[in-house]
């Protein structure tokens, strides 16, 4: 297993074809400061360009939190001009995760609030343990979810449910979060990282070309009418139909062996 650090607060570990992006600011429960936002964006840029990484799993080094959101202590010292300057840096962290071209999984335990939950929502799948507490409490401190929450949450749970959660600013315990679709898989306490990495390894056994194209079709087709969505799907299919991965997949199936994906 290799490791690479991006600034002080982000670590990327390699588990074969699964890359683990670790939020590593434990003294602040992974509150996202300007520096940490830059590091998340840098790590995502490197991972997005890495053809060896088939899946990314986002984890936390803090025992009691995934991420508590924006660093409000830092924000408290900001002038209006400082806040304006920070905005594109903060957005870069969330869009960095959101735009990763391969499947992404968040491993959540403890608090995932505000921007912390938005980092999880930016992933394709969320695995949470029974200690997880999630929510978007931004209106309780005079702002709105600004890391994608107002757009990603209704895509997960529907417009009315998202409105209730955002307007009330309430925190949701793990059992309810699983019940209403805020998280996808609920696991025993302390097993979120292990289960997310195991899921990532299972996904990574599939064609990297196929995985990226499937993600592209899922993301681009969402919200389109059916006819337009099927055109998006057809374009994604054409991008893989004549690939080395497709040829290897068909050959391996017929030869009853495990594929060795060329990844192109």
PyMOL commands that set and color helices and strands:
alter all, ss='L'
color gray80, all
select helices_A, chain A and resi 26-28+34-48+72-76+80-98+115-121+138-141+149-157+159-168+174-179+192-204+208-221+226-241+244-254
alter helices_A, ss='H'
color red, helices_A
select strands_A, chain A and resi 2-6+10-15+18-23+55-60+65-67+103-108+111-113+125-129+133-135+172-173+185-187
alter strands_A, ss='S'
color yellow, strands_A
deselect
rebuild
show_as cartoon
